[in-house]
Amino acid sequence: MRGTRPTRRAAALVTATLIAGAVAAPSASADARHGQDRETRGATIAAARAAQAGIDWQDCPADWGLEKPIKCGWVTVPLDYAKPYGKQIKLAVDRIGNTGTEGERQGALIYNPGGPGGPGGSGLRFPRRVTTKNPLWVNVSKAYDFVGFDPRGVGHSAPISCADPQEFVKAPKPDPVPDSEADKRAQRKSAREYAEGCYERSGEMLPHMTTPNTVRDLDVIRAALGEKKLNFLGVSYGTYIAAVYGTLYPNHVRRMIADSVVNPSREKIWYEANLDQDVAFEMRWNDWQDWVAKNDAVFHLGTTRAQVQAKWLELRATAKKNPIGGLVGPAELIGFFQGAPYYDSSWIPVATVFSKYFAGDIQALVDAAAPDLTDTAGNAASENGNAVYTAVECTDAKWPTSWKKWDRDNTELHKNYPFLTWANAWMNLPCATWPVKQQTPVNVKSGKGLPPVLIVQAERDAATPYQGGLELHKRFKGSRLITEKDAGSHGVTGLVNPCINERVDTYLLTGKVDAADVTCAPHATPKP
């Protein structure tokens, strides 16, 4: 029975049976294969233990912001799957039961949102889609428990840190666009120190902060929930978790949605993927500026893209010379304004603040773009998110160590794609001097028994360019791709677009996909 502790012999029996049916490790060199075999076995042992232990659901801690009837619990996983009996860490999970009858229930739907431009986000807010009566999820929540979790290193799950949070959020930071070699040297020094900080503060966790380990954790959570197979919704970086899970555990998948897809090609993870982002961000930045120009009657920032861009450059130059409110320089401006290319829901708020600034209301910009040093919990969360982003991307894959290559690639890209290129480069540069062994990414492909996976992708997505959706579709045989044409908001399943929403419902409720790939018209453009 779940919740009771098995005898050691019973646990050993379960483990033996499970190992007999363990998923074959992906092929790699003999050494790597041996390591993966050990990790595959370790994951099987951990899943067997979790299936026996179950989850002790309780009311959530008051400061987690998860209202009743959402319940919270813990799932124990090995830090290192090659040593399943070694050090363990606890992962925070939460759940709300399906809203329909017992007869309508199809199991648990587990969610991962990705994070701040990559790994690092918490999924614990997912069950709130039920408590807040989110209309898009009413049908699906009748059939499924909604389950969220903090991945390893995130939030309440053995959180890692790379810097003092209050130091981390201090502003203004240097302009990411370098004016000189001295500027580049200073940024390189910061990146090197950041990587060292990760090792000093979280060294024990770093070697194990990888996507394959998060995937193994996900399988252990599945087992702890008492679920034979996984139902999973992954958004953004969550799609890479989906891609690797579908490769390592194809016959454990029941339903899987990948929304706004990280390109899973080994060649892209992660250095090239970040360069591709710079190009896509510029495209979506232009889309937003066109929209601001079209709505000049509201925003008064210019009637053409060029005029709106000129205003942006003017604001940037002013903030560089004299940080606005003493806190907002170019780096902070990029941090705030990049919301617009990311999410259509930010189009009006960002344009409004931009417009207010030129109408003489400077405070609105300071409130929106400056850090709040009194918000210690929020600052710790943003430092933790960035630490996880860095740790996973840097440990998952080999990165160029030659500064010449970084300098050449980013200088070249910046010429035509200046909005994000250098800011993105410095964010990722700690990976060039990463203090732990960098892994080889899993070769993503559909293994035996993988059911149809539903892939949803906006054509003009900035954070996960369209090519990523095409690549996963090619690799997962039998998958279906829904393209949202002429749209570019990141996280498509969260938007009102009946052409997409109805297909998501149908897939999750019946397992049915369309006979062919589908192109949907875009969701409604924001109206100021």
N, C-alpha and C positions, 0 to 999 in steps of 0.2 A: 504494500500500500504506500502511496506517496506520503511523505512526511514522517515515515518511520525509518529508523536506521537499519540497514541490512546487516546480517552477520558478515564477517569477512569472507567466509566461504561462499555465501550467496552472491556477494559482490563479485568475487573471483569468477564464479560461474557465468554471471551476466556478461562480465568483461570478456571471458573466453568466447562466448557465443558471438558477441558483437565483433570481436577481432576477426573471427572466422568470416564474418560478412563485411569486413572493413572495406572502405572505398580504396581502390588502388591509387597509389600516389602518382602524380604526374611524372612523366619521364623527364629526366635531366641527366647530368653527368653522374657517374657511379657514386661519387662522394656526396653530392647534393641529394642524390636519390636515397642514399643511406640515411642522411639527416631527415629527409622528408618521410621516409618509412617510419623512423622513430617518432616523428611528430604526428604522423597519421595514427600510429598505435596509441600514442599518448592522448590524442584527441578522443579516440574510441573509449579509452579507459575513463577519461574525464566525463564523457557523455553518459557512460553507464552509471557512474557514481551519481551524476546529477539526476538521472531518471529515477534512481532509487530515493534520493533525498527529496525531490520535488522542491517547491518554493513555499516558504512560510509567509503567506500574504498578510500584511498588517496595514492599518491606516498609515498614510504617508507622513513623514516628518513635516511639521507645520511650515518650516521655512523652505520647503521644496516647491511650494506654490501649486500643489496638485490637490484639488478639492475632492471630497467624497462624492461618489462611491469609488473613486480610483484607489487601488491598493498598491502598495510597494513591497518589494522583497529583494533578496540577494541570491545570486548564483555564483558559486565558487569555481574558479578555473585555475589551472596551473599557469604561473608566470611564463614558464618555458615548457612547451608541450613535449619536448624531448625528455623532460624529467617530470612525468605526471605526478610523482609522489613528492616532488620538491616543493619549493615555495609556492603558496597559493595566493591569489588575489580575489577580492569580492567585486562582482559587477552589480550595479544598481539596475533593477528592472521595475516596471510598473504595468498595471493592467486594468482595463475595465471590461466587464463581461459583455457578451453580445446582448443587444437590446431586444431581440426576437425570442421566440420560444426555444426550448431545448431541441425540438425537432428541426428548427431552422439553422441551428448552430453548425458551422463548418470547421471550427477550430480557431486558432489564434492567427492574427495577421501582425507580423513584426515589422517595424519601420526603422529606417535610418535616414536622416535628413542630409547627410554629408557634413557640412560645417562651414566655417568662414573661408570659403573659396577652396575647400579641400576637406581633408579629414578634420575632426575636432569638435563636431556638433553633438549635442545631446538629443536623444530621441524621446526623452521622458514626457514631452508635452503632447505626444501623439494621442493618448487617450482623451485629452481635452477636446478633441474634435467631436467626441460624443457628448461630453458635459456641456459644451458651448453650442450644441445642436447645429454643427456645421452642415448646411444643406447638401453639400456634395457627397457626404459620407453616410447619410441616413440609411440608404439601402444596404450598403456593405456592412454597416455596424449591426444590422439585424442578424447577420450571419456569422460575424467574427467578433471574438474578443480583440480589442486593440491593445497591443503590447509595445511599449517603448523600452529603450535601455540606454545607459551611458556606456559607450565602448570603453575598452581598457584605456586608462590614462585620462579619460574625460570626466569632468564633473565630480560625481560621487564614487567613481570606479577607479580606485587607486590613482588619483589625479597626479599628473606630472607637472613640472614647472621648469622654466629655463631662465627666469629672471625674477627679481622682486617686482610684484605686480604694480606697486605704486610708481616705481622707476620706469617700468615698461610703458605705462600710459602717459608719462610726462610729455608735455608739449611746450613749444613747437619742436618737431624733429627736423633734421636737415632736409632741404629740398632733395627729392630723389633724383632729379635730373642734374647730373654733375656739370659744373662749369669748368672744371680743371682736373688734372691728374691728382691733385691734392684731395679734392672732393672724393674721388674714387678710392684713394688710399684710406680715407677716413671711414667710408662705407665698408670697405673690405675688412678693416680692423673691427668695426662693430659686428659684422657677420661672424668673424672668427671668434670674437668674445661671446657672442650669443651661443654658438655651437659648444664652446667650452662651458658656458653656464648650464646648458642642458645636461652635460655630462656630470658637472659638479652637483647639481641639484637632483638629478633623476637618473644617474648612471646605471643603476641596477635594472631599471625598466627599459632603457633605450634599445638594447639589442632585440627586445621582444615586442617593440612597438611597430608591428607590420600588419599589412592587410591580410595575409594568410592567417595570422594569429587571431585577428578580429573575426575572420570567417570561421575559424575553429570555435571561437567563443560563441558565435551565433549558433553553431550546431549544438553546443552544450546547452545553450538557453532553450533551443528547440526541445532537447531531451528533457530538461528540467520542467518544461511546461507539460510534459506528457504527450507531446505531439509526435506522431509517427513521421510526418513530413512537414516541410517548411512552407508557409505562405509569407511572402516577403515583398515589401514595397521599399525600394531604394531610390533616393533622389540625389542627384549630383554625385559626390564621392560614394554615396550609398549604392550607385550603379556599379562601381568597381568592386564593392563588396559582393554584389549580386553576381558579377561576371566571374569572380574567383570562386565563389560558393558553387555556382553552376558547373565549374570546371572540376573542383575537388569533390563535390557531393552531388553529382547529377541526379542520382536516384533517391536523394532525400528531398527533392523539390516537388511541391504540389502546384503552387501558383507563384509566379515571380513577375514583378513589374520593375522595369528600369526606366526612370524618368529623368531626362537631361543627362546624357551619357558621357562619362569620362572615356576617352579613347583607350581601349584596353590593350592596344598593341604594345609589345615589349619595347619597341623602338620609341614609343611616346612616353612611357612611364619613367620618370616624371619630368625630365628636363625639357624635352620637345613639347610635351603637352602644355607647359607653361608659356613657351614661345607662341604656340598656336593661339592661346588665350589672348595674347597681346593684340594680335591681328583682329580677332573676333570682337574684342572690346571696342576697338576703334570704330568698327562697322556699326555697332549698336549705339555707341556714343553719338555718331553721326545721325542715326535714326532719331535719337532723342532730341538732338539739336534741330532737326527738321521739324519735329513736332512742336518744339518751343517757338520756332519761327512762325509756324502756321497759327499758333495761338498768341500772336503778338498783341492782340487787343487785350489779353489778360495779363501777359507777363512783361510787355514793353522791353524786350531784350534784343529786338531786331526782327526783321521780316525774312531774313535768309540765314541759312546755316553759317555762312561766313561771318555775318554780323554777330550771331550768338557766340561763335567761337572767339571772335575778337573780344567780346565781353568777358568770356572765360579767361583769356590770356591777360586781360587787364586786371581782373580780380587776382589771378595767380601772381602777377608781377607786384601788385600792391602788397599782398600777403607775404611775399618773399622779402620785400624791403622792410615792412613793418607788420609783423604778425598781428592779425586782427584780434582785438581784445587781449593782445599779448600772448595768445595761445594758438591761433589758427594760421599756420603757414601753408606752403604748397602741399606738404605731406598730408596734413589734416584735411585740406580741401579735397585731395584725391580720395582719402578715406570716406568722406561724406558723399562726394559727387559720384563715386563709382556705383552707388546704389541705383542710379538711374539706368545705366546699361545692364545692370544685373536683373532688376525687377521692374516691370511696368507699374507696380503699386507704388514705386518711389518716384515716378515721373512728376506727378503734381507736387508732392512735398518738396522735392529738390528744386524744381523750377520756382516754386513759391519763395523759398528762402533766397535763391539766386536773385529773383526779382525784387524782393524786399531790400536786399543789400544795396542795389542800385537806386532804390527809392529812398535811401537814407536810413533804413532800419538795420543797423549793424548787429544788434544783439541777437536777432533771430539766427544769424549765421554762427555766432559764437555758441549759442545754446545747442545748435544742431551738430556742429563739427568739433567742438573742443571737448577734451576729456573732462569728466566730473571727478575730481580727486577725492570727493567725499564718498563716492559710491564704491566702497572697498570691495563689496561682494561682486559687483559688476566688473570691476577692474581685474579681480582675481579670475573671473570667468573668461574675460577676453585674453588675459595672459595665458591661461590654461589652454584655450582654444588655439592660440597661435603656437604654443609649445607642442601640442598634439599634431597640428598641421605639419610642423617642421619635422618632428620625430618620425612620423609615418612616411612622409615623402622622402626624407633623407635616408631612412633605413630600408625602405622597400626596394631600392634600385641603385645602381651605380650612377654617379653624377660626374660630369667633367671636373677634373681637379685643376685644369689649366686656366688661369685667369685670362690669358690671351684669348681663349675660345669664348668665354663669357663676354669679355669686352667687345670682341669682334661681332658676335651674334647680336648683342643688345644695341650696340652703336648703330649697326645696320638697320635693325628693326625700328629703332627710335625715329629714323628719318621719316618714315611713312606712317608710323603707328605710335605717336608720342604720348597718348593719354596715359597708358599704363605701363609701358615697357620697362622703364628703369625702376619704378616702384616694385614691380613684380620681380625683377632681377634681384634686388637687394633682399626682398623677403625670402627668396630661395637660396641665396648665396651661402648660408651656413652649411648647406649640403656639400659644398666644395671642400670643406675642411672637417667633415663629420667624424666624430671620434670613435664610432663603432663600425663594425663590419657592415658593408652595404650588400643587400641580397640581390638575387636575380629574380625579376618578376615572373609570376606564373604565366605559362603560355596558355592564354584563355582559349578554350574551345569547348564544344558541347560533348560531354561524355555520354556513355550509354544510359538511356533511361531519362534523359532530360526532357520534360514536357515543353510545349510551346511557351516561350517567354514573350511577354508583351513589352515592346520598347516604345517609349513616347518621347518625342524630340521636337523642339521648336527649331525652325530653319535658321533663324538669325540669333541663336543663343550665344551670349558673350563668354560665359564662364565655362561651358562645355560645348565647344563648337560642333556643328551638325555632323561633321565627318565621324565623330565618336559614335553616334547612333548607327550610322551606316556600318562602321567597323564591327560593333558588337552583333549587329543583325547578320552580318556575313559569317561571323564565327559561331553563333548559336543557330544551328540548323533547325528549321521549323519555327523560328521566332517570327513575330509579326511586328512591323514598324508602322507607327502612326506618326505622320509628319504634320506639325502645325505650320502651315505655309505663311510666309510674310509675317511671322511673329518671332519674338526673340526673348520672351520672358522666361527666366530660369525657374524650373519647377512647374511643369505644365499641368500635372494632375491636381494642383491646388487652385486652378483658375476655372472660371465659369466658361465652358465651351461644350455645349451639349454633344457635339460630334465626338468629342473625346470622353467626356464624363460618362456617357451612356455605354461606350465600349469598355471603359475601365470597370464599370458596374457589371456588365455582362460577363467579362472575363473572370472577375473575382467570384461571381455568384455561380457561374456555370462552367467555367474553364474554356468556353468557346472563344475562338479568335476569328476574324474575317478570313475569307478564302484567299484574299490577297492583301498586300500592304494598302494602307489608307492614307489619303491626304485630306486634312481638314482645313477649312478656312480659318483665319485667325480669330482669336477672342476679341472682344470689343476694345478699341483703343481708349485710353483714359480721356475723359472729357472734363476740362477744368471748369 
